[in-house]
């Protein structure tokens, strides 16, 4: 587990390619632990556990963001994801 002051061996800044897009999740974002958990479960091949966490995320957060959406931040995140798809397509070996 890394922090700004104490990066882990998987530190995204140290490991990123010079032009590689990044999206950082901070602990203060209520969705972050769910998303990291889903990522980790998928990385070990446990799609059923990832689905359970995803469903809990949807139950706990959809209503919150549906009532007061953060359109500007969400639009930037969408742009980041599109940049990541493009970057992966260009850099696949």
Helices and strands as residue ranges (DSSP letters): H 12-15, H 32-43, H 47-67, H 71-91
